Amino acid sequence: MSHSLVGADRNTHFKIVAVALVSAVVLVVVGLVARLDGSRMDDSETAIAQLHANGPVLKVGKSKTVTTRDGTTIR
């Protein structure tokens, strides 16, 4: 059994292309079905992600590098 694609025959290349094509078609169909099922919901059932900023704004200070070597922390 040869594990190289360079020396593979025409039949092996055809099998690889066929598996890739079938996989791509299945992926597209699953994506379309998932999208169509999500768009059939009513507006009241549709989940919408929203970003709300509540509370104070945190400001970042100076960055620190912390490393550990032989159980000793070096800062």
C-alpha atoms as a printed R data frame, in Angstrom:
   type eleno elety resid chain resno       x      y       z
1  ATOM     1    CA   MET     A     1   0.000  0.000   0.000
2  ATOM     2    CA   SER     A     2   1.396  3.358  -1.023
3  ATOM     3    CA   HIS     A     3   0.745  6.336   1.250
4  ATOM     4    CA   SER     A     4   1.913  8.931  -1.263
5  ATOM     5    CA   LEU     A     5  -0.387 10.947  -3.529
6  ATOM     6    CA   VAL     A     6   2.442 11.484  -6.000
7  ATOM     7    CA   GLY     A     7   2.504  7.841  -7.014
8  ATOM     8    CA   ALA     A     8  -1.259  7.297  -6.703
9  ATOM     9    CA   ASP     A     9  -3.198  6.156  -9.718
10 ATOM    10    CA   ARG     A    10  -6.098  7.904 -11.420
11 ATOM    11    CA   ASN     A    11  -8.717  5.937  -9.474
12 ATOM    12    CA   THR     A    12  -7.297  7.086  -6.131
13 ATOM    13    CA   HIS     A    13  -7.312 10.730  -7.221
14 ATOM    14    CA   PHE     A    14 -10.910 10.340  -8.387
15 ATOM    15    CA   LYS     A    15 -11.922  8.908  -5.004
16 ATOM    16    CA   ILE     A    16 -10.289 11.798  -3.156
17 ATOM    17    CA   VAL     A    17 -12.001 14.393  -5.348
18 ATOM    18    CA   ALA     A    18 -15.356 12.608  -5.007
19 ATOM    19    CA   VAL     A    19 -15.127 12.481  -1.193
20 ATOM    20    CA   ALA     A    20 -14.168 16.171  -1.059
21 ATOM    21    CA   LEU     A    21 -17.048 17.121  -3.364
22 ATOM    22    CA   VAL     A    22 -19.607 15.110  -1.403
23 ATOM    23    CA   SER     A    23 -18.314 16.598   1.865
24 ATOM    24    CA   ALA     A    24 -18.573 20.133   0.492
25 ATOM    25    CA   VAL     A    25 -22.141 19.544  -0.735
26 ATOM    26    CA   VAL     A    26 -23.170 18.083   2.638
27 ATOM    27    CA   LEU     A    27 -21.637 21.066   4.439
28 ATOM    28    CA   VAL     A    28 -23.496 23.555   2.224
29 ATOM    29    CA   VAL     A    29 -26.804 21.711   2.620
30 ATOM    30    CA   VAL     A    30 -26.452 21.563   6.411
31 ATOM    31    CA   GLY     A    31 -25.644 25.286   6.477
32 ATOM    32    CA   LEU     A    32 -28.638 26.151   4.315
33 ATOM    33    CA   VAL     A    33 -31.006 24.014   6.369
34 ATOM    34    CA   ALA     A    34 -29.752 25.579   9.605
35 ATOM    35    CA   ARG     A    35 -30.146 29.075   8.149
36 ATOM    36    CA   LEU     A    36 -33.634 28.371   6.817
37 ATOM    37    CA   ASP     A    37 -34.784 26.901  10.137
38 ATOM    38    CA   GLY     A    38 -33.518 29.999  11.954
39 ATOM    39    CA   SER     A    39 -35.283 32.385   9.582
40 ATOM    40    CA   ARG     A    40 -38.690 30.684  10.025
41 ATOM    41    CA   MET     A    41 -39.004 31.906  13.613
42 ATOM    42    CA   ASP     A    42 -41.349 34.752  14.454
43 ATOM    43    CA   ASP     A    43 -39.887 38.060  15.542
44 ATOM    44    CA   SER     A    44 -40.892 37.337  19.132
45 ATOM    45    CA   GLU     A    45 -38.894 34.087  19.126
46 ATOM    46    CA   THR     A    46 -35.810 35.401  17.379
47 ATOM    47    CA   ALA     A    47 -32.779 35.623  19.627
48 ATOM    48    CA   ILE     A    48 -30.877 38.869  19.106
49 ATOM    49    CA   ALA     A    49 -27.498 39.422  20.718
50 ATOM    50    CA   GLN     A    50 -27.065 42.924  22.082
51 ATOM    51    CA   LEU     A    51 -24.146 44.544  23.841
52 ATOM    52    CA   HIS     A    52 -24.950 46.613  26.926
53 ATOM    53    CA   ALA     A    53 -22.304 48.583  28.791
54 ATOM    54    CA   ASN     A    54 -23.258 48.734  32.469
55 ATOM    55    CA   GLY     A    55 -21.074 49.879  35.328
56 ATOM    56    CA   PRO     A    56 -17.815 51.803  35.434
57 ATOM    57    CA   VAL     A    57 -15.239 51.706  32.666
58 ATOM    58    CA   LEU     A    58 -12.061 49.862  33.620
59 ATOM    59    CA   LYS     A    59  -8.787 51.357  32.473
60 ATOM    60    CA   VAL     A    60  -5.752 49.181  31.856
61 ATOM    61    CA   GLY     A    61  -2.588 49.990  33.766
62 ATOM    62    CA   LYS     A    62   0.991 49.142  32.890
63 ATOM    63    CA   SER     A    63   1.559 45.596  31.697
64 ATOM    64    CA   LYS     A    64   3.700 43.219  33.754
65 ATOM    65    CA   THR     A    65   5.635 40.143  32.730
66 ATOM    66    CA   VAL     A    66   5.604 37.313  35.236
67 ATOM    67    CA   THR     A    67   7.627 34.152  34.710
68 ATOM    68    CA   THR     A    68   8.401 31.141  36.875
69 ATOM    69    CA   ARG     A    69  11.715 29.339  36.920
70 ATOM    70    CA   ASP     A    70  12.506 26.478  39.297
71 ATOM    71    CA   GLY     A    71   9.669 27.500  41.599
72 ATOM    72    CA   THR     A    72  10.964 31.075  41.944
73 ATOM    73    CA   THR     A    73   8.724 33.860  40.693
74 ATOM    74    CA   ILE     A    74  10.574 36.599  38.840
75 ATOM    75    CA   ARG     A    75   8.841 39.935  38.356
